[in-house]
């Protein structure tokens, strides 16, 4: 199997050295600040010094697993190496100013109803609005949701506090849903600290709602945060805890589908840690669940079914570095046109990354362009997109206009 070719001195879209700001360069800077040689860091993270050197030079992309390993070894926050949040791009898109109001709204959780605050709308009305915001996130409309989200959090918080205490938990469930949407928005923009805060608030609302599905999904999303930081064993424990909570749910379809979704998350965790048997075992469990449920296009902020299992199989195989198998699995998968744009965009990014490692540079760029088409806001801030574009630039003897355009767009 061929990997991406090593680099030669290239010119970037602006005529200078190609893609000088990349994860590998940031690793080199942090390694030197820690007074470590390449050999010592390579020994600590369990990778060859040759690969680490190529990553630092930008000749090969930094895999998510390698990023996580360096993050742990150097005691860094994930965003230090990935460059998230990318403030330059966020300022260009006028999105950075929308984050502070979301942060402020997340701090309202224990303050009740403000004096003079208008009476909130009924919980069932807010539930419809919250569902619509979830739909917009899945459609990739991050800016539109970020503009509305602070006021929605404030109003839904007030509705929860004003709800009757005699078993009416709908308002608290809606608040948990709104916090889940906040998690999605800030994660896609690269604010990992706010993502963790939104999950804490989701747990707080979920306890008051008495909702086992909400509680189980929160554990699942916590495991994804730990995935980025390389804490795979703890992430697996969170998935196990989430499965136990979801097992208490009454709705059979919902319980089966969400259980399958948690096994998909566990498959990626296992794959990232190098546990092939564990990853394939979780995928098999999820596949059996999907055979029972069929396609469930919208259920508690997730889509579950055979297609989602297939997409996660591609992701897991790529995490296992079996890139040829990941590409083959992607070629067999048929993504429906009405699948959530955010999920379609992410799948294209994963296939682009796998194709890069097999040496299919044109196929990789085509999938990046497809991701940009279906979910532009999400794709623009994705660090894996930036790593893939960087590697494509390094691998080209000349830079095609389409690649130069993509590089400029993602800020490489």
Secondary structure, DSSP 8 states (H G I E B T S, - for coil): ----------B-TTSSBTT-SSHHHHHHHHHHHTT--HHHHHHHHT--HHHHHHHHHTSS---HHHHHHHHHHTT--HHHHHT-S-HHHHHHTT-THHHHHHHHHHTTTTS-S-TT------HHHHHHHHHHHHHHHHTT-HHHHHHHHHHHHHHHHHHHHHS-SSS--HHHHHHHHHHHHHHHHHHHHT-HHHHHHHHHHHHHHHHHHT-HHHHHHHHHHHHHHHHHTT-HHHHHHHHHHHHHHHTT-S-HHHHHHHHHHHHHHHHHHHHHTT-HHHHHHHHHHHHHHHHHH--EEEETTEEESHHHHHHHHHHHHHHTT-HHHHHHHHHH----TTS-HHHHHHHHHHHHHHHHHTT-HHHHHHHHHHHHHH-HHHHHT-HHHHHHHHHHHHH-SS--HHHHHHHHHHT-
